[in-house]
Amino acid sequence: MKFVSYKTEDIVHLGLFINGHIYNLNSCDKLLPDNMNEFLQGGEVLMERAKKVDTQIKDGSLEAKEEIFYEILAPVPNPTSCRDGYAFRQHVASARRNRNLEMIPQFDEYPIFYFTNHNAIQGTGEIECMPDHFEKLDFELELAIVIGKKGRNIKAADADEYIAGYMVMNDMSARTLQMEEMLLNLGPAKGKDFSTVIGPWLVTPDELEPYKVSAKEGHVGNAYNLKMTCRVNGIEVSKGNAADMDWTFAEIIERCAYGVDILPGDVIGSGTVGTGCFLELNGTGLLNDPNYLVQWLQLGDVVEMEITGLGALTNTITKVDTDFSILALKK
């Protein structure tokens, strides 16, 4: 199934995305909530009811009215939290090499994550940036999961059962702010908290079964052969594959849930795929050619991320009409 959150007349709804059309779930089954958060709280019981509706629409046994006028939102417009992992070794190794640093051995010992601003989640559409965000504005090509049931102290071998679905994720980054604050060994914070993009749909795990592959040697959990690409203004700038994740989502969940509850509606990102951001691409380019022309996102750029089975997530970079700068406030 593909779940979508959308807005009509300033009211947020929950629907199914089927063959290019959106069908309101609550209209098809009054026992299904009309928003994603309440739906996820219902766990497997409501998921099964939604699956029945999905099947009936597809086989024609249910005559459902499709939505015509709507605005697509993030699939989970108001997540309970948002964490981002660090699962791709290629990205970590390349980024460190480009800074003349050895690969950190702890990467292979345990998965890590940070919390980002769950109130700055958005879906397809415009990304509003402040002046300081344009100081080395960057995308990060990732995939993400949404937790579908509450749990604590979950073993990796059982953790995939807690995943409600998968999405494309763009962890937007203002690199000058990020690099500045992380000199103090705390962060990332302001370099990341202005926009995290997820969407366009929440795709249930069963739809990814045809793409399932083995996890990396020594790792536990589901892995998928999903091509990942990012285009800026129609030009491909990044490509990778979800199968290259060294740490699986199951292993990341195991760490996230240690001694604490994970909740329905929690979003967890994979971290950046290898070649999945301008920071890495620029560093590698300059390492190979001192005359390499570095690139950062600019006003008006269109960023399109696509992952096999998860759809395409498209955003346009816009600017807030202000000259307010926190970089200018430094003592």
Steps between C-alpha positions, in 0.01 A plus 500: 500500500595861448367741761485871433415799716336785315309820563167623366358834614761520780400164643758219509384155389641149462464312175619213287699572186392249234591518131557874512179576693433585865211343691401618846525212748237623741247536217558135412490371858366721780700304758824627343626837632540790260855586603828312503586534869173349622521231236849393611385493862253230397783265405447174316121500543454820300772400255303186416180701450686737266642202311148371443393839360809509277421154362134584438583819311754318285269209415202729439278357775493840674392807308707770666492864401842638415618837629533770232621822665767451765845598626745217569667515844769295670357148552546551876440876533555507877737222602547424868877534449756498221836327521761471226754220476847457352463169320703528177870432547588638156368845588673508838833379358492743208404797716782426744754438223408836347584663836833313519369275776535125535185290499372487858498134619203556730275525194520121468435440870153653546242708312448860606232763446411855596166666569387767256205740509179298464307828477683590178379199304355572156410322181519585134487871414697812589782508754522844660857594589643783707804695372747298712364173360632600158855493636582160349142371476493125445271202448549154649359198317359247747218260564298493819266280698199573719446302819162328514476374858637580843801309624799506733823298523434342161751252360607554141371156404146618587525866407372487140157414642481855639534668159171633359654614174775664299540842335748717312678749727694819428693614807554863399826649630643850538866404504654826624273497805559129551880521477512805726299350786660154482839651579365498855431124478126544541255461218395502229231754588438826313666355192222243478188614681333718237366229267489122477304375201324163485263345250329487267329193649544256787554161333428187704774235527306238303534712184880478527512120527606460132808713573614320815868400517732374771639746752874562501711226657479510878182708500138417586174618346327563170688663214371605160642553152357846439663741257535850647551812287497876544456749219547876528328697224460176305869404517595186692752591769480197728426131479528209738312200631322418824670159494825681580381577854751341734281541807144379442193682626446204734838563662435875520164432668672270749722789609222760492275289722760413762356610835241724335168468320477537126152613401262474205579798281874518576700567183852356460725587207776281361765767473648612170569248225847507342528802261171621652584865567699790354728506805634156410494559124685831529763355732566204271505726194756738651713209618525373143516840328595829674304685230179309568198731497321455831121509507241587765125539478382841379177698509254352251670160474270199462615194696351165404579183692380162383529154654380179339154412632478813717427762236649842426523789744524845339577834666578854385743718694350837600618788720328675790474875439741611774865588552508367860820302560615312809846459346528877522431488875825321585704681762 
